[in-house]
Amino acid sequence: MNGKQSFLNNQKNSIRISHTDAEQAAALPETIASWLPIQAHEYIILCIGTDRSTGDALGPLTGTYLHQHGLKHLHVYGTLHEPVHALNLVETLDQIYEKHHNPYIIGVDACLGKKQTVGTILTGIGSLKPGAALKKDLPAVGHMHMIGIVNVGGFMEYAVLQHTRLSLVYDIAASMANIIIDLDNQLTKRSIRRQRIIRQRNTIVEEHKRPFRKTQNFLGLLR
């Protein structure tokens, strides 16, 4: 469970949408793709939370949706069956950096906020701070974040999480998963464009080599 919005480490490049706004959700994956680095990375979706708390199950539920769908370019950690939480977060981060080359991590977590922001999805560049709402001392996670505001914060956060409506968490998780699935499709398009550019570049190089080869063959005949 991430803290309230003020706990985010970087909000300069951040977008807020309602989980029910299909038009904004459809446009968000392209924006996220533009934020990703051009250099070669392995992209990680790290879904944080626990299935023992309704509100804090947002991350694992999102991870489960993604795992069931299957992604081509994104590696998913944190599901309902294998959650990533306070007790194994550091160990999981160590595993990610050992297993993946130059990992770029997108942290997914639940958040408490103001009443009028409940149901909002916050996405942006910068890490998130898991456990901040419950005063847990955990490392900052991710190069980018996607956070769903599941309930109102400010008092008795643990009890609030326990009594958060599952239907809302379910709907936010479904919306977040669909955004990430569309992001995976964007990365497929990017890969296809990159391969097309490489083929065109190789064709141009070959065409420039042909006159040189013909000259070499002609000189060889004169010897």
C-alpha positions as CSV (number, residue, x, y, z in Angstrom):
1,M,0.0,0.0,0.0
2,N,1.5,3.3,-1.1
3,G,0.8,6.4,0.9
4,K,-1.3,9.4,-0.2
5,Q,-0.3,11.2,-3.3
6,S,2.2,13.4,-1.4
7,F,4.4,10.3,-0.9
8,L,5.2,10.0,-4.6
9,N,8.9,10.8,-5.3
10,N,8.2,12.5,-8.6
11,Q,5.0,14.0,-9.9
12,K,6.3,16.3,-12.6
13,N,5.4,13.9,-15.4
14,S,2.2,12.4,-14.1
15,I,-1.3,11.8,-15.5
16,R,-4.5,11.3,-13.6
17,I,-7.5,9.5,-15.1
18,S,-10.7,8.1,-13.7
19,H,-10.8,4.3,-13.9
20,T,-14.2,4.6,-15.6
21,D,-13.0,6.9,-18.4
22,A,-12.5,4.6,-21.3
23,E,-11.3,7.4,-23.7
24,Q,-8.5,8.5,-21.4
25,A,-7.5,5.0,-20.6
26,A,-7.2,4.2,-24.3
27,A,-4.9,7.2,-24.9
28,L,-2.7,6.5,-21.8
29,P,-0.6,3.5,-23.2
30,E,0.9,5.6,-26.0
31,T,1.9,8.2,-23.5
32,I,3.5,5.7,-21.2
33,A,5.4,4.2,-24.2
34,S,6.8,7.6,-25.0
35,W,8.1,7.8,-21.4
36,L,10.0,4.6,-21.7
37,P,13.8,4.8,-22.4
38,I,15.0,4.2,-25.9
39,Q,17.9,2.2,-24.7
40,A,17.6,-1.6,-24.4
41,H,15.8,-2.6,-21.2
42,E,13.8,-5.5,-19.8
43,Y,10.5,-4.0,-18.7
44,I,9.2,-5.2,-15.4
45,I,5.6,-4.7,-14.0
46,L,6.0,-5.0,-10.2
47,C,2.5,-5.4,-8.6
48,I,2.8,-4.7,-4.9
49,G,0.2,-5.7,-2.2
50,T,-1.4,-8.6,-0.4
51,D,-4.5,-10.7,-0.9
52,R,-5.1,-10.5,2.9
53,S,-6.5,-7.0,2.7
54,T,-9.2,-5.9,0.3
55,G,-7.8,-2.5,-0.5
56,D,-4.2,-3.7,-0.7
57,A,-5.1,-6.4,-3.1
58,L,-5.2,-4.0,-6.1
59,G,-1.6,-4.8,-7.1
60,P,-1.8,-8.6,-6.9
61,L,-5.2,-8.6,-8.6
62,T,-3.8,-6.5,-11.5
63,G,-0.8,-8.8,-11.7
64,T,-3.1,-11.8,-11.9
65,Y,-5.1,-10.3,-14.8
66,L,-1.8,-9.6,-16.6
67,H,-0.4,-13.1,-15.9
68,Q,-3.6,-14.7,-17.2
69,H,-3.5,-12.6,-20.4
70,G,0.2,-13.2,-21.2
71,L,2.5,-10.4,-22.3
72,K,5.2,-10.3,-24.9
73,H,7.4,-7.5,-23.7
74,L,6.6,-7.1,-20.0
75,H,7.6,-9.4,-17.1
76,V,5.0,-9.5,-14.3
77,Y,5.8,-9.9,-10.6
78,G,3.1,-10.0,-7.9
79,T,-0.1,-12.0,-8.3
80,L,-2.8,-13.2,-5.9
81,H,-1.0,-16.6,-5.7
82,E,2.5,-15.1,-5.4
83,P,2.1,-11.6,-3.9
84,V,4.9,-9.1,-3.5
85,H,4.5,-7.4,-0.1
86,A,6.5,-6.0,2.8
87,L,8.0,-9.3,3.8
88,N,9.5,-10.2,0.4
89,L,9.8,-6.9,-1.4
90,V,13.6,-6.6,-1.0
91,E,14.1,-10.2,-1.9
92,T,12.0,-9.8,-5.0
93,L,13.9,-6.7,-6.1
94,D,17.2,-8.6,-5.7
95,Q,15.8,-11.4,-7.9
96,I,14.7,-8.9,-10.6
97,Y,18.1,-7.3,-10.8
98,E,19.8,-10.7,-10.8
99,K,17.5,-12.3,-13.5
100,H,16.9,-9.4,-15.8
101,H,19.4,-7.3,-17.9
102,N,19.1,-3.6,-17.1
103,P,15.5,-3.8,-15.7
104,Y,13.1,-0.9,-16.0
105,I,10.5,-1.3,-13.3
106,I,6.9,0.1,-13.4
107,G,5.6,-0.2,-9.8
108,V,1.8,-0.9,-9.4
109,D,0.2,-0.3,-6.0
110,A,-2.9,0.9,-4.2
111,C,-3.1,4.3,-2.6
112,L,-5.3,6.2,-0.1
113,G,-6.4,9.7,-1.1
114,K,-9.1,12.4,-0.7
115,K,-12.7,11.4,-1.1
116,Q,-13.1,13.1,-4.5
117,T,-10.0,11.3,-5.9
118,V,-11.2,7.7,-5.0
119,G,-11.2,5.7,-8.2
120,T,-8.4,7.7,-9.8
121,I,-5.4,6.1,-11.5
122,L,-2.2,8.0,-11.2
123,T,0.6,7.2,-13.7
124,G,3.9,8.9,-14.1
125,I,7.7,8.9,-14.0
126,G,9.3,8.3,-10.6
127,S,9.3,5.7,-7.9
128,L,6.6,4.9,-5.4
129,K,7.0,4.3,-1.6
130,P,5.3,1.0,-0.6
131,G,3.9,0.8,2.9
132,A,4.0,4.6,3.5
133,A,0.3,4.7,4.4
134,L,1.0,2.1,7.2
135,K,4.2,3.8,8.3
136,K,6.4,0.8,7.0
137,D,10.0,1.5,6.2
138,L,10.4,-0.1,2.7
139,P,12.6,0.9,-0.2
140,A,11.3,3.1,-3.0
141,V,10.3,1.0,-6.0
142,G,10.4,1.6,-9.7
143,H,11.4,4.0,-12.4
144,M,7.7,4.6,-13.2
145,H,4.5,4.2,-11.1
146,M,0.9,3.3,-11.7
147,I,-1.2,3.8,-8.6
148,G,-4.9,3.3,-7.9
149,I,-6.7,5.3,-5.2
150,V,-8.9,2.8,-3.5
151,N,-10.2,4.7,-0.5
152,V,-10.0,7.7,1.7
153,G,-6.8,8.2,3.8
154,G,-5.9,10.2,6.9
155,F,-7.2,8.0,9.7
156,M,-7.1,4.4,10.7
157,E,-5.5,3.4,7.4
158,Y,-5.3,-0.3,8.2
159,A,-9.0,-0.5,9.0
160,V,-9.8,1.5,5.9
161,L,-8.0,-1.0,3.7
162,Q,-9.7,-3.9,5.3
163,H,-13.1,-2.4,4.7
164,T,-12.5,-1.1,1.1
165,R,-15.1,-2.3,-1.4
166,L,-13.9,-5.3,-3.4
167,S,-16.0,-4.2,-6.4
168,L,-14.1,-0.9,-6.7
169,V,-10.7,-2.6,-6.3
170,Y,-11.8,-5.2,-9.0
171,D,-12.8,-2.4,-11.4
172,I,-9.6,-0.3,-10.9
173,A,-7.4,-3.4,-11.3
174,A,-9.2,-4.4,-14.5
175,S,-8.7,-0.9,-15.9
176,M,-5.0,-0.8,-15.0
177,A,-4.5,-4.2,-16.5
178,N,-6.1,-3.2,-19.7
179,I,-3.8,-0.1,-19.9
180,I,-0.8,-2.3,-19.4
181,I,-1.9,-4.8,-22.0
182,D,-2.3,-2.0,-24.5
183,L,1.2,-0.8,-23.5
184,D,2.5,-4.2,-24.4
185,N,0.8,-3.8,-27.8
186,Q,2.5,-0.4,-28.2
187,L,5.8,-2.1,-27.5
188,T,5.1,-4.7,-30.2
189,K,4.4,-1.9,-32.7
190,R,7.6,-0.1,-31.6
191,S,9.5,-3.4,-32.2
192,I,8.0,-3.8,-35.6
193,R,8.9,-0.2,-36.6
194,R,12.5,-0.7,-35.3
195,Q,12.9,-3.9,-37.3
196,R,11.5,-2.2,-40.4
197,I,14.0,0.7,-40.0
198,I,16.9,-1.8,-39.6
199,R,15.8,-3.6,-42.8
200,Q,15.6,-0.4,-44.7
201,R,19.0,0.7,-43.4
202,N,20.5,-2.6,-44.4
203,T,19.0,-2.3,-47.9
204,I,20.4,1.2,-48.4
205,V,23.8,0.0,-47.3
206,E,23.7,-3.0,-49.7
207,E,22.6,-0.7,-52.6
208,H,25.6,1.6,-51.9
209,K,27.9,-1.4,-51.9
210,R,26.8,-2.7,-55.3
211,P,28.6,-0.1,-57.4
212,F,31.8,-0.7,-55.4
213,R,31.5,-4.4,-55.9
214,K,30.9,-4.0,-59.7
215,T,34.1,-1.8,-59.9
216,Q,36.1,-4.4,-58.0
217,N,34.8,-7.2,-60.4
218,F,35.7,-5.1,-63.5
219,L,39.2,-4.4,-62.2
220,G,39.6,-8.1,-61.4
221,L,38.9,-8.9,-65.1
222,L,41.5,-6.4,-66.2
223,R,44.3,-8.1,-64.2
